[in-house]
Amino acid sequence: MQQLLAPIYSFLKCETPDSWIEEAKKPEQLKGLLIDHCNCELYANVCR
């Protein structure tokens, strides 16, 4: 698993803190996460 994640860790420069994950998993955070994900997808499509 570490070998598969190595390129991601290299790009991000650090692992995501567990405290961030716990906060992001809360139901009240879903709308913001979906909006952020949508923005990332839109940006990725524009940059192709």
PQR file with spaces between the fields and no chain letter, atoms N, CA, C, O and H, PARSE charges and radii, in Angstrom:
ATOM       1  N    MET     1       0.827   -1.192    0.000 -0.4000 1.5000
ATOM       2  CA   MET     1       0.000    0.000    0.000 -0.0000 2.0000
ATOM       3  C    MET     1       0.875    1.260    0.000  0.5500 1.7000
ATOM       4  O    MET     1       0.586    2.222   -0.712 -0.5500 1.4000
ATOM       5  N    GLN     2       1.933    1.246    0.796 -0.4000 1.5000
ATOM       6  CA   GLN     2       2.816    2.423    0.858 -0.0000 2.0000
ATOM       7  C    GLN     2       3.422    2.730   -0.506  0.5500 1.7000
ATOM       8  O    GLN     2       3.592    3.895   -0.867 -0.5500 1.4000
ATOM       9  H    GLN     2       2.167    0.465    1.374  0.4000 1.0000
ATOM      10  N    GLN     3       3.746    1.684   -1.261 -0.4000 1.5000
ATOM      11  CA   GLN     3       4.322    1.890   -2.593 -0.0000 2.0000
ATOM      12  C    GLN     3       3.304    2.553   -3.522  0.5500 1.7000
ATOM      13  O    GLN     3       3.660    3.414   -4.327 -0.5500 1.4000
ATOM      14  H    GLN     3       3.608    0.739   -0.967  0.4000 1.0000
ATOM      15  N    LEU     4       2.052    2.154   -3.409 -0.4000 1.5000
ATOM      16  CA   LEU     4       1.003    2.761   -4.228 -0.0000 2.0000
ATOM      17  C    LEU     4       0.764    4.215   -3.857  0.5500 1.7000
ATOM      18  O    LEU     4       0.486    5.043   -4.724 -0.5500 1.4000
ATOM      19  H    LEU     4       1.762    1.455   -2.755  0.4000 1.0000
ATOM      20  N    LEU     5       0.872    4.528   -2.563 -0.4000 1.5000
ATOM      21  CA   LEU     5       0.611    5.884   -2.094 -0.0000 2.0000
ATOM      22  C    LEU     5       1.823    6.814   -2.206  0.5500 1.7000
ATOM      23  O    LEU     5       1.674    8.029   -2.068 -0.5500 1.4000
ATOM      24  H    LEU     5       1.098    3.855   -1.859  0.4000 1.0000
ATOM      25  N    ALA     6       3.000    6.277   -2.449 -0.4000 1.5000
ATOM      26  CA   ALA     6       4.223    7.085   -2.493 -0.0000 2.0000
ATOM      27  C    ALA     6       4.120    8.288   -3.434  0.5500 1.7000
ATOM      28  O    ALA     6       4.511    9.386   -3.037 -0.5500 1.4000
ATOM      29  H    ALA     6       3.121    5.291   -2.561  0.4000 1.0000
ATOM      30  N    PRO     7       3.612    8.134   -4.662 -0.5600 1.5000
ATOM      31  CA   PRO     7       3.516    9.319   -5.538  0.2800 2.0000
ATOM      32  C    PRO     7       2.580   10.395   -4.978  0.5500 1.7000
ATOM      33  O    PRO     7       2.812   11.589   -5.168 -0.5500 1.4000
ATOM      34  N    ILE     8       1.535    9.969   -4.296 -0.4000 1.5000
ATOM      35  CA   ILE     8       0.597   10.935   -3.707 -0.0000 2.0000
ATOM      36  C    ILE     8       1.259   11.684   -2.569  0.5500 1.7000
ATOM      37  O    ILE     8       1.161   12.908   -2.482 -0.5500 1.4000
ATOM      38  H    ILE     8       1.346    8.999   -4.141  0.4000 1.0000
ATOM      39  N    TYR     9       1.939   10.943   -1.688 -0.4000 1.5000
ATOM      40  CA   TYR     9       2.637   11.590   -0.567 -0.0000 2.0000
ATOM      41  C    TYR     9       3.715   12.538   -1.077  0.5500 1.7000
ATOM      42  O    TYR     9       3.935   13.600   -0.495 -0.5500 1.4000
ATOM      43  H    TYR     9       2.018    9.948   -1.758  0.4000 1.0000
ATOM      44  N    SER    10       4.381   12.163   -2.147 -0.4000 1.5000
ATOM      45  CA   SER    10       5.417   13.017   -2.727 -0.0000 2.0000
ATOM      46  C    SER    10       4.818   14.321   -3.234  0.5500 1.7000
ATOM      47  O    SER    10       5.390   15.394   -3.047 -0.5500 1.4000
ATOM      48  H    SER    10       4.202   11.300   -2.619  0.4000 1.0000
ATOM      49  N    PHE    11       3.670   14.217   -3.872 -0.4000 1.5000
ATOM      50  CA   PHE    11       2.986   15.405   -4.399 -0.0000 2.0000
ATOM      51  C    PHE    11       2.478   16.299   -3.279  0.5500 1.7000
ATOM      52  O    PHE    11       2.625   17.520   -3.335 -0.5500 1.4000
ATOM      53  H    PHE    11       3.206   13.344   -4.024  0.4000 1.0000
ATOM      54  N    LEU    12       1.873   15.681   -2.248 -0.4000 1.5000
ATOM      55  CA   LEU    12       1.265   16.451   -1.164 -0.0000 2.0000
ATOM      56  C    LEU    12       2.281   16.945   -0.146  0.5500 1.7000
ATOM      57  O    LEU    12       2.004   17.895    0.586 -0.5500 1.4000
ATOM      58  H    LEU    12       1.754   14.690   -2.203  0.4000 1.0000
ATOM      59  N    LYS    13       3.436   16.326   -0.087 -0.4000 1.5000
ATOM      60  CA   LYS    13       4.516   16.686    0.842 -0.0000 2.0000
ATOM      61  C    LYS    13       4.263   16.250    2.279  0.5500 1.7000
ATOM      62  O    LYS    13       5.181   16.304    3.098 -0.5500 1.4000
ATOM      63  H    LYS    13       3.660   15.554   -0.682  0.4000 1.0000
ATOM      64  N    CYS    14       3.045   15.818    2.613 -0.4000 1.5000
ATOM      65  CA   CYS    14       2.753   15.310    3.957 -0.0000 2.0000
ATOM      66  C    CYS    14       1.449   14.516    3.915  0.5500 1.7000
ATOM      67  O    CYS    14       0.653   14.658    2.987 -0.5500 1.4000
ATOM      68  H    CYS    14       2.300   15.774    1.948  0.4000 1.0000
ATOM      69  N    GLU    15       1.245   13.686    4.924 -0.4000 1.5000
ATOM      70  CA   GLU    15       0.009   12.936    5.013 -0.0000 2.0000
ATOM      71  C    GLU    15      -1.091   13.816    5.595  0.5500 1.7000
ATOM      72  O    GLU    15      -0.815   14.764    6.330 -0.5500 1.4000
ATOM      73  H    GLU    15       1.892   13.571    5.678  0.4000 1.0000
ATOM      74  N    THR    16      -2.316   13.500    5.266 -0.4000 1.5000
ATOM      75  CA   THR    16      -3.454   14.233    5.818 -0.0000 2.0000
ATOM      76  C    THR    16      -3.594   13.895    7.300  0.5500 1.7000
ATOM      77  O    THR    16      -3.644   12.718    7.659 -0.5500 1.4000
ATOM      78  H    THR    16      -2.540   12.730    4.669  0.4000 1.0000
ATOM      79  N    PRO    17      -3.656   14.904    8.165 -0.5600 1.5000
ATOM      80  CA   PRO    17      -3.788   14.641    9.600  0.2800 2.0000
ATOM      81  C    PRO    17      -5.111   13.932    9.919  0.5500 1.7000
ATOM      82  O    PRO    17      -6.146   14.218    9.317 -0.5500 1.4000
ATOM      83  N    ASP    18      -5.054   13.015   10.865 -0.4000 1.5000
ATOM      84  CA   ASP    18      -6.263   12.296   11.284 -0.0000 2.0000
ATOM      85  C    ASP    18      -7.348   13.254   11.762  0.5500 1.7000
ATOM      86  O    ASP    18      -8.535   13.003   11.555 -0.5500 1.4000
ATOM      87  H    ASP    18      -4.214   12.783   11.354  0.4000 1.0000
ATOM      88  N    SER    19      -6.946   14.353   12.402 -0.4000 1.5000
ATOM      89  CA   SER    19      -7.939   15.319   12.895 -0.0000 2.0000
ATOM      90  C    SER    19      -8.717   15.949   11.737  0.5500 1.7000
ATOM      91  O    SER    19      -9.907   16.232   11.875 -0.5500 1.4000
ATOM      92  H    SER    19      -5.982   14.557   12.570  0.4000 1.0000
ATOM      93  N    TRP    20      -8.058   16.169   10.603 -0.4000 1.5000
ATOM      94  CA   TRP    20      -8.744   16.725    9.438 -0.0000 2.0000
ATOM      95  C    TRP    20      -9.738   15.703    8.892  0.5500 1.7000
ATOM      96  O    TRP    20     -10.865   16.048    8.535 -0.5500 1.4000
ATOM      97  H    TRP    20      -7.091   15.939   10.491  0.4000 1.0000
ATOM      98  N    ILE    21      -9.313   14.454    8.832 -0.4000 1.5000
ATOM      99  CA   ILE    21     -10.194   13.394    8.325 -0.0000 2.0000
ATOM     100  C    ILE    21     -11.428   13.261    9.200  0.5500 1.7000
ATOM     101  O    ILE    21     -12.545   13.152    8.694 -0.5500 1.4000
ATOM     102  H    ILE    21      -8.398   14.174    9.122  0.4000 1.0000
ATOM     103  N    GLU    22     -11.229   13.270   10.512 -0.4000 1.5000
ATOM     104  CA   GLU    22     -12.364   13.149   11.437 -0.0000 2.0000
ATOM     105  C    GLU    22     -13.340   14.318   11.255  0.5500 1.7000
ATOM     106  O    GLU    22     -14.554   14.119   11.302 -0.5500 1.4000
ATOM     107  H    GLU    22     -10.322   13.358   10.923  0.4000 1.0000
ATOM     108  N    GLU    23     -12.832   15.510   11.052 -0.4000 1.5000
ATOM     109  CA   GLU    23     -13.694   16.678   10.830 -0.0000 2.0000
ATOM     110  C    GLU    23     -14.415   16.567    9.488  0.5500 1.7000
ATOM     111  O    GLU    23     -15.604   16.872    9.390 -0.5500 1.4000
ATOM     112  H    GLU    23     -11.846   15.672   11.015  0.4000 1.0000
ATOM     113  N    ALA    24     -13.697   16.133    8.462 -0.4000 1.5000
ATOM     114  CA   ALA    24     -14.270   16.031    7.120 -0.0000 2.0000
ATOM     115  C    ALA    24     -15.356   14.962    7.034  0.5500 1.7000
ATOM     116  O    ALA    24     -16.241   15.053    6.183 -0.5500 1.4000
ATOM     117  H    ALA    24     -12.732   15.886    8.542  0.4000 1.0000
ATOM     118  N    LYS    25     -15.305   13.956    7.894 -0.4000 1.5000
ATOM     119  CA   LYS    25     -16.294   12.871    7.867 -0.0000 2.0000
ATOM     120  C    LYS    25     -17.628   13.260    8.493  0.5500 1.7000
ATOM     121  O    LYS    25     -18.603   12.519    8.373 -0.5500 1.4000
ATOM     122  H    LYS    25     -14.586   13.882    8.586  0.4000 1.0000
ATOM     123  N    LYS    26     -17.683   14.384    9.143 -0.4000 1.5000
ATOM     124  CA   LYS    26     -18.930   14.794    9.789 -0.0000 2.0000
ATOM     125  C    LYS    26     -19.988   15.122    8.729  0.5500 1.7000
ATOM     126  O    LYS    26     -19.681   15.765    7.725 -0.5500 1.4000
ATOM     127  H    LYS    26     -16.890   14.986    9.240  0.4000 1.0000
ATOM     128  N    PRO    27     -21.227   14.683    8.949 -0.5600 1.5000
ATOM     129  CA   PRO    27     -22.287   14.917    7.950  0.2800 2.0000
ATOM     130  C    PRO    27     -22.458   16.391    7.565  0.5500 1.7000
ATOM     131  O    PRO    27     -22.762   16.700    6.413 -0.5500 1.4000
ATOM     132  N    GLU    28     -22.268   17.278    8.502 -0.4000 1.5000
ATOM     133  CA   GLU    28     -22.453   18.711    8.191 -0.0000 2.0000
ATOM     134  C    GLU    28     -21.355   19.261    7.274  0.5500 1.7000
ATOM     135  O    GLU    28     -21.461   20.386    6.786 -0.5500 1.4000
ATOM     136  H    GLU    28     -22.020   17.028    9.438  0.4000 1.0000
ATOM     137  N    GLN    29     -20.317   18.482    7.043 -0.4000 1.5000
ATOM     138  CA   GLN    29     -19.229   18.911    6.151 -0.0000 2.0000
ATOM     139  C    GLN    29     -19.435   18.435    4.709  0.5500 1.7000
ATOM     140  O    GLN    29     -18.697   18.839    3.811 -0.5500 1.4000
ATOM     141  H    GLN    29     -20.230   17.568    7.440  0.4000 1.0000
ATOM     142  N    LEU    30     -20.431   17.582    4.489 -0.4000 1.5000
ATOM     143  CA   LEU    30     -20.629   16.964    3.175 -0.0000 2.0000
ATOM     144  C    LEU    30     -20.807   17.993    2.054  0.5500 1.7000
ATOM     145  O    LEU    30     -20.187   17.868    0.998 -0.5500 1.4000
ATOM     146  H    LEU    30     -21.031   17.253    5.219  0.4000 1.0000
ATOM     147  N    LYS    31     -21.639   18.997    2.275 -0.4000 1.5000
ATOM     148  CA   LYS    31     -21.887   19.992    1.227 -0.0000 2.0000
ATOM     149  C    LYS    31     -20.589   20.679    0.809  0.5500 1.7000
ATOM     150  O    LYS    31     -20.308   20.808   -0.382 -0.5500 1.4000
ATOM     151  H    LYS    31     -22.143   19.099    3.133  0.4000 1.0000
ATOM     152  N    GLY    32     -19.810   21.114    1.776 -0.4000 1.5000
ATOM     153  CA   GLY    32     -18.547   21.786    1.469 -0.0000 2.0000
ATOM     154  C    GLY    32     -17.558   20.873    0.757  0.5500 1.7000
ATOM     155  O    GLY    32     -16.860   21.305   -0.160 -0.5500 1.4000
ATOM     156  H    GLY    32     -20.039   21.010    2.744  0.4000 1.0000
ATOM     157  N    LEU    33     -17.498   19.614    1.175 -0.4000 1.5000
ATOM     158  CA   LEU    33     -16.596   18.664    0.523 -0.0000 2.0000
ATOM     159  C    LEU    33     -17.014   18.417   -0.918  0.5500 1.7000
ATOM     160  O    LEU    33     -16.169   18.344   -1.810 -0.5500 1.4000
ATOM     161  H    LEU    33     -18.065   19.263    1.920  0.4000 1.0000
ATOM     162  N    LEU    34     -18.317   18.287   -1.146 -0.4000 1.5000
ATOM     163  CA   LEU    34     -18.792   18.056   -2.513 -0.0000 2.0000
ATOM     164  C    LEU    34     -18.543   19.263   -3.410  0.5500 1.7000
ATOM     165  O    LEU    34     -18.193   19.107   -4.579 -0.5500 1.4000
ATOM     166  H    LEU    34     -19.004   18.346   -0.421  0.4000 1.0000
ATOM     167  N    ILE    35     -18.719   20.445   -2.877 -0.4000 1.5000
ATOM     168  CA   ILE    35     -18.446   21.662   -3.653 -0.0000 2.0000
ATOM     169  C    ILE    35     -16.958   21.738   -3.988  0.5500 1.7000
ATOM     170  O    ILE    35     -16.588   22.042   -5.122 -0.5500 1.4000
ATOM     171  H    ILE    35     -19.003   20.572   -1.927  0.4000 1.0000
ATOM     172  N    ASP    36     -16.108   21.460   -2.998 -0.4000 1.5000
ATOM     173  CA   ASP    36     -14.668   21.491   -3.219 -0.0000 2.0000
ATOM     174  C    ASP    36     -14.261   20.454   -4.255  0.5500 1.7000
ATOM     175  O    ASP    36     -13.457   20.736   -5.142 -0.5500 1.4000
ATOM     176  H    ASP    36     -16.409   21.213   -2.077  0.4000 1.0000
ATOM     177  N    HIS    37     -14.821   19.251   -4.138 -0.4000 1.5000
ATOM     178  CA   HIS    37     -14.510   18.198   -5.105 -0.0000 2.0000
ATOM     179  C    HIS    37     -14.961   18.594   -6.509  0.5500 1.7000
ATOM     180  O    HIS    37     -14.240   18.376   -7.483 -0.5500 1.4000
ATOM     181  H    HIS    37     -15.475   19.022   -3.417  0.4000 1.0000
ATOM     182  N    CYS    38     -16.135   19.166   -6.605 -0.4000 1.5000
ATOM     183  CA   CYS    38     -16.646   19.623   -7.899 -0.0000 2.0000
ATOM     184  C    CYS    38     -15.709   20.673   -8.511  0.5500 1.7000
ATOM     185  O    CYS    38     -15.392   20.615   -9.699 -0.5500 1.4000
ATOM     186  H    CYS    38     -16.720   19.343   -5.814  0.4000 1.0000
ATOM     187  N    ASN    39     -15.278   21.617   -7.700 -0.4000 1.5000
ATOM     188  CA   ASN    39     -14.344   22.642   -8.190 -0.0000 2.0000
ATOM     189  C    ASN    39     -13.044   22.018   -8.682  0.5500 1.7000
ATOM     190  O    ASN    39     -12.505   22.443   -9.704 -0.5500 1.4000
ATOM     191  H    ASN    39     -15.536   21.665   -6.734  0.4000 1.0000
ATOM     192  N    CYS    40     -12.535   21.019   -7.971 -0.4000 1.5000
ATOM     193  CA   CYS    40     -11.312   20.336   -8.394 -0.0000 2.0000
ATOM     194  C    CYS    40     -11.527   19.616   -9.722  0.5500 1.7000
ATOM     195  O    CYS    40     -10.663   19.654  -10.599 -0.5500 1.4000
ATOM     196  H    CYS    40     -12.974   20.674   -7.141  0.4000 1.0000
ATOM     197  N    GLU    41     -12.667   18.968   -9.869 -0.4000 1.5000
ATOM     198  CA   GLU    41     -12.961   18.264  -11.124 -0.0000 2.0000
ATOM     199  C    GLU    41     -13.097   19.257  -12.270  0.5500 1.7000
ATOM     200  O    GLU    41     -12.588   19.003  -13.362 -0.5500 1.4000
ATOM     201  H    GLU    41     -13.369   18.937   -9.157  0.4000 1.0000
ATOM     202  N    LEU    42     -13.760   20.360  -12.052 -0.4000 1.5000
ATOM     203  CA   LEU    42     -13.909   21.365  -13.102 -0.0000 2.0000
ATOM     204  C    LEU    42     -12.553   21.919  -13.512  0.5500 1.7000
ATOM     205  O    LEU    42     -12.274   22.092  -14.699 -0.5500 1.4000
ATOM     206  H    LEU    42     -14.173   20.565  -11.165  0.4000 1.0000
ATOM     207  N    TYR    43     -11.714   22.195  -12.523 -0.4000 1.5000
ATOM     208  CA   TYR    43     -10.369   22.707  -12.810 -0.0000 2.0000
ATOM     209  C    TYR    43      -9.565   21.674  -13.589  0.5500 1.7000
ATOM     210  O    TYR    43      -8.869   22.029  -14.541 -0.5500 1.4000
ATOM     211  H    TYR    43     -11.940   22.054  -11.559  0.4000 1.0000
ATOM     212  N    ALA    44      -9.647   20.412  -13.208 -0.4000 1.5000
ATOM     213  CA   ALA    44      -8.915   19.357  -13.898 -0.0000 2.0000
ATOM     214  C    ALA    44      -9.356   19.260  -15.349  0.5500 1.7000
ATOM     215  O    ALA    44      -8.525   19.032  -16.229 -0.5500 1.4000
ATOM     216  H    ALA    44     -10.212   20.124  -12.435  0.4000 1.0000
ATOM     217  N    ASN    45     -10.648   19.429  -15.620 -0.4000 1.5000
ATOM     218  CA   ASN    45     -11.141   19.357  -16.995 -0.0000 2.0000
ATOM     219  C    ASN    45     -10.708   20.553  -17.811  0.5500 1.7000
ATOM     220  O    ASN    45     -10.467   20.417  -19.010 -0.5500 1.4000
ATOM     221  H    ASN    45     -11.323   19.614  -14.906  0.4000 1.0000
ATOM     222  N    VAL    46     -10.601   21.707  -17.209 -0.4000 1.5000
ATOM     223  CA   VAL    46     -10.164   22.907  -17.929 -0.0000 2.0000
ATOM     224  C    VAL    46      -8.687   22.799  -18.285  0.5500 1.7000
ATOM     225  O    VAL    46      -8.262   23.274  -19.338 -0.5500 1.4000
ATOM     226  H    VAL    46     -10.797   21.818  -16.234  0.4000 1.0000
ATOM     227  N    CYS    47      -7.912   22.177  -17.412 -0.4000 1.5000
ATOM     228  CA   CYS    47      -6.457   22.098  -17.608 -0.0000 2.0000
ATOM     229  C    CYS    47      -6.033   20.984  -18.551  0.5500 1.7000
ATOM     230  O    CYS    47      -4.842   20.837  -18.823 -0.5500 1.4000
ATOM     231  H    CYS    47      -8.257   21.791  -16.557  0.4000 1.0000
ATOM     232  N    ARG    48      -6.959   20.208  -19.048 -0.4000 1.5000
ATOM     233  CA   ARG    48      -6.577   19.109  -19.962 -0.0000 2.0000
ATOM     234  C    ARG    48      -6.234   19.620  -21.312  0.5500 1.7000
ATOM     235  O    ARG    48      -5.893   18.838  -22.200 -0.5500 1.4000
ATOM     236  H    ARG    48      -7.927   20.328  -18.827  0.4000 1.0000
